[in-house]
Amino acid sequence: MIELNYGLYDHQMEAYNKLKKFKVGALFMDMGTGKTRTALELIKDKINKGKVDKVIWACPCVAKTNMKNELNKQLESGHKHFLIVGIESLSSSIRLNSYLYNYVQENRCLFVCDESSKIKNFDAKRSQNLIRLGEFCDYKYILNGTPISRDERDLFSQMYFLDWRILGYKSQRSFERNHVVYDRKNWNKVIDIKNTEYLAKRVSLYSYKKDLEDCHDMPKQIYEKKYFDLNSRSKRNYSTMAEELLYELDEFKPSTIYRLFGTLLSITSGYIYDPQEHKKIKYLDTEKSNPRLECLLDVVSDLEGKVIIYAKFIDEILAVEKMLNRIYGDGSAVTFYGELNAKDRNKNEEKFKNGSRFLVTNKASSSFSMNWQFCNQIIYYNNDWDWGTRGQSEKRIYRIGQGRPCLYIDIIADNTLEEHVISCLERKESLAESFGDNIENKSIRELIAIKEKDKERITILDDLKETKDA
């Protein structure tokens, strides 16, 4: 038997009443609306009525401990029914897959795929393994705040996990034949998604969608930008590598576009590349050598209270932690990233909750399932072009229980490709797709080149005082 500690909000009860009559269902509820609590109400119904015995809860590996803590908080009794596994582990662990294969045959299992965008790639090993395991489970749920981060193609694998009959296609090929239009000159490029009304109608029957803003009187979200100029060394390296990689660019091959973008964004973050070998040879790890670090210090000096700082690279995370601890005192900043073992990540998370002012992390480790609404400030030290993880990361602080306005600050290298990245994130679109759309209207060089802007000369008189006539 399962007993739960807390009641349901109105929107959670609405979701429960809609999905309780089905064996499968999708909770497409915004981050912070309590989809975990809603799923537990559905699970309680199935367990207590004797329809299932065990629950397999698959979530991102970095969120396993957090999920365990969340279940312990929500459950009054019934802990023994739950088994938590990491979705990514299903890609490579033969032992785990073998264990679960026996587990689903020996028990009447309910399978939950939390953050189901992790299986949106139908051909990925983890998607195929999860679908195979799900075939032995009569009851299945998927949870996701942003089920579509690219386009409607993202829905196929998620819905197929629940039941192929929801969309009505037994194969991805048949799905694409009816809904995806490819460029005849470049079969890797999607130019349109058709018959979306059909997809929306089919999915809506077995899903519940709720936006956070529709649930409660949520605080405001405030977005600010802070620009800085690259130093002369980084500017030269940026321009040189742009010229080198342009020779290898094939606008019809996404891999060459991503290589170009990835290299240039690494340089704006503080890496120096060897133009001959096309490899990183140095990282500028101090505020004197790296103007991005100096800009971060300027931003932090204007803030009070706890701050989450998202950075892309491990070198950056360690450099930011070192700088903040040197300036604000040992223990002021802690890190949270995948290369840390689970014990150290949990320890650092507790330090951030109970003492440390700064948490330096990356989106890969902390965009999913983390509840940090005790903090209301995020600095994006830099960005990539993935709107899905950006949206997820913002909701780590913008959740039910947040009583203060949430501040998001983007640090941007002025007059570089980063401005285009931010523009894409604001429009919630893929940088690569935007690049392809703009290629006919703008040259590649215009999109990536550093241009010297004409700036008016401003005279600053710091000590100008009015004098009296003699």
Beta strands, then each sheet from edge to edge (+ up, - down):
strand 1: 3-4
strand 2: 24-29
strand 3: 54-59
strand 4: 75-77
strand 5: 82-86
strand 6: 109-114
strand 7: 139-143
strand 8: 180-183
strand 9: 186-193
strand 10: 207-210
strand 11: 221-228
strand 12: 271-274
strand 13: 279-283
strand 14: 307-310
strand 15: 333-336
strand 16: 358-361
strand 17: 377-380
strand 18: 406-413
sheet 1: 1+ 4-
sheet 2: 5+ 3+ 6+ 7+ 2+ 10+
sheet 3: 8+ 9-
sheet 4: 11+ 18+ 17+ 14+ 16+ 15+
sheet 5: 12+ 13-
end
